[in-house]
Amino acid sequence: RNAFRWQPPYSITKADLDVSFCGLITQHPIRERLAAWSRRQKGLRIEFRSTKQSIYSVDQKRSAQMARDNFDLMLRSRFVLSPRGIGTSSRRFYEILAHGRIPVLFSDCCRLPLESVIDYDKFVVRVPEGFLRFTGEYIHEFQASHDLVEASTLARQTYLEYFSRGRFRHIIETSLATRNS
């Protein structure tokens, strides 16, 4: 079972990495560019893990181990890279929120749910796809203008209120209510 479902993640202040990513980099070219970016960075502690296979293409035991490794890496990080996958976004974004970490979202066309209700700018670093080489600057700017503990708490609260298991009805009702106003 996923640890974040059963217990709250530990404080972002205990994270020993600035930035992390774990995933299949061949899924989209932006992921390959992020791998190259991570190797050039000097001012951030980064761990970038490229998996050889998709979590969906391996047996259940291997998939569970890959998920545990990914979640452990997230908990060790303040910021977690959230590049698009095959579509315009990735499930990783919601896993990052669940862990109370700050997602670094790379997508020019991703619309996040309930943007009229949720102020994502309080806990999400948004990097336009064409500005990937400035990711470090976007992260440093976020750190300078936000309290990381507060942002982490807000990310986790947002996940629990809107996106956690059993909250689907709530998100539909909120979406309909904001559409009608």
Legacy VTK file of the C-alpha trace (Angstrom):
# vtk DataFile Version 3.0
C-alpha trace
ASCII
DATASET POLYDATA
POINTS 181 float
0.000 0.000 0.000
1.068 3.567 -0.572
2.443 5.031 2.658
0.862 8.460 2.147
-2.629 6.982 2.352
-2.074 5.781 5.898
0.061 8.445 7.508
0.969 12.063 6.835
4.358 12.630 5.216
7.152 13.944 7.370
8.003 17.625 7.314
9.552 19.181 4.237
12.225 20.595 6.567
13.662 17.061 6.905
14.219 16.714 3.149
17.885 16.290 2.205
17.424 16.963 -1.537
16.342 20.142 -3.268
14.925 18.472 -6.379
14.130 14.956 -7.546
12.585 12.968 -10.357
12.035 9.263 -10.859
10.412 7.986 -14.014
10.603 6.837 -17.583
12.371 9.603 -19.477
11.589 8.258 -22.946
7.884 8.975 -22.402
8.245 12.571 -23.638
11.176 14.637 -24.987
10.829 17.160 -22.159
11.860 14.429 -19.722
15.046 13.787 -21.687
15.816 17.525 -21.650
15.251 17.563 -17.875
17.736 14.711 -17.460
20.349 16.785 -19.314
19.412 19.876 -17.257
19.837 17.955 -13.984
23.381 16.915 -14.927
24.405 20.549 -15.540
23.066 21.981 -12.281
25.540 23.168 -9.687
23.525 25.076 -7.074
20.871 22.469 -6.295
21.071 19.024 -4.724
19.306 16.915 -7.357
18.619 13.227 -7.690
17.333 12.292 -11.133
16.491 8.618 -11.642
15.618 7.313 -15.052
13.697 4.070 -14.982
14.174 1.680 -17.860
10.524 0.641 -17.905
7.150 2.175 -17.237
5.610 1.304 -13.887
2.663 -0.018 -15.920
4.728 -2.423 -18.039
6.198 -4.541 -15.239
4.755 -7.215 -13.003
2.861 -6.246 -9.857
5.744 -6.941 -7.470
8.196 -4.825 -9.500
5.581 -2.085 -9.927
5.036 -1.905 -6.167
8.801 -1.665 -5.568
9.140 1.093 -8.179
6.293 3.022 -6.512
7.922 2.672 -3.063
11.276 3.871 -4.411
9.607 6.831 -6.101
7.656 7.785 -2.976
10.756 7.482 -0.774
12.637 9.768 -3.156
9.782 12.301 -3.065
9.879 12.389 0.724
13.602 13.163 0.598
12.954 16.178 -1.664
11.597 19.681 -1.292
10.709 20.031 -4.980
9.733 17.227 -7.338
9.855 17.619 -11.098
6.467 17.013 -12.686
6.930 16.964 -16.444
4.117 15.961 -18.714
3.854 12.339 -19.709
2.141 11.027 -22.803
-0.693 13.494 -22.166
-0.506 17.146 -21.120
-0.063 16.251 -17.445
0.929 13.340 -15.247
-0.488 11.466 -12.236
2.838 12.298 -10.609
1.511 15.814 -9.919
-1.111 14.450 -7.510
1.365 12.070 -5.876
3.631 15.045 -5.182
0.760 16.933 -3.546
-0.129 13.835 -1.514
3.409 13.806 -0.134
3.263 17.484 0.791
6.020 18.383 -1.620
6.275 21.247 -4.107
5.634 20.171 -7.704
7.638 21.798 -10.488
5.110 21.623 -13.305
6.312 21.617 -16.913
3.465 21.931 -19.372
2.345 24.724 -21.622
-1.152 23.371 -22.126
-2.042 21.621 -18.862
-5.062 23.082 -17.133
-5.212 22.091 -13.499
-8.575 21.175 -11.981
-10.480 23.858 -10.079
-8.063 26.666 -10.972
-10.798 29.175 -10.108
-10.986 27.715 -6.580
-7.437 26.539 -5.825
-4.581 29.058 -5.835
-1.927 26.705 -7.181
0.676 29.483 -7.310
0.969 29.193 -3.525
2.430 25.679 -3.776
3.345 24.926 -7.398
6.338 26.098 -9.413
5.232 26.529 -13.034
7.903 26.405 -15.721
6.920 26.971 -19.358
8.267 24.131 -21.509
10.437 26.517 -23.541
12.109 27.839 -20.370
13.249 24.488 -19.000
16.880 25.643 -18.857
15.801 28.246 -16.259
14.205 25.689 -13.925
16.778 26.385 -11.201
15.960 30.100 -11.317
12.225 29.380 -11.060
12.879 27.172 -8.019
15.136 29.764 -6.353
12.542 32.486 -6.992
9.823 30.314 -5.416
12.020 29.664 -2.363
12.689 33.388 -1.955
9.016 34.352 -2.127
7.283 31.465 -0.312
7.464 29.775 3.059
8.228 26.151 2.127
6.571 24.667 5.207
3.400 26.631 4.469
3.498 25.678 0.762
4.068 22.026 1.671
1.160 22.053 4.113
-1.112 23.702 1.557
-0.121 21.144 -1.121
-1.011 18.275 1.214
-4.268 19.926 2.353
-5.288 20.521 -1.259
-4.658 16.874 -2.067
-6.670 15.683 0.927
-9.587 18.041 0.299
-9.935 17.624 -3.438
-7.969 14.703 -4.837
-7.651 11.960 -2.233
-9.549 8.731 -2.373
-13.242 9.232 -1.809
-13.214 12.920 -2.791
-14.334 12.466 -6.409
-17.888 13.564 -5.656
-16.595 16.680 -3.895
-14.470 17.709 -6.868
-17.405 17.190 -9.264
-19.737 19.229 -7.047
-17.152 22.010 -6.670
-16.521 22.011 -10.424
-20.231 22.320 -11.154
-20.710 25.039 -8.533
-17.873 27.155 -9.939
-19.116 26.645 -13.487
-22.558 27.969 -12.556
-21.266 31.075 -10.774
LINES 1 182
181 0 1 2 3 4 5 6 7 8 9 10 11 12 13 14 15 16 17 18 19 20 21 22 23 24 25 26 27 28 29 30 31 32 33 34 35 36 37 38 39 40 41 42 43 44 45 46 47 48 49 50 51 52 53 54 55 56 57 58 59 60 61 62 63 64 65 66 67 68 69 70 71 72 73 74 75 76 77 78 79 80 81 82 83 84 85 86 87 88 89 90 91 92 93 94 95 96 97 98 99 100 101 102 103 104 105 106 107 108 109 110 111 112 113 114 115 116 117 118 119 120 121 122 123 124 125 126 127 128 129 130 131 132 133 134 135 136 137 138 139 140 141 142 143 144 145 146 147 148 149 150 151 152 153 154 155 156 157 158 159 160 161 162 163 164 165 166 167 168 169 170 171 172 173 174 175 176 177 178 179 180
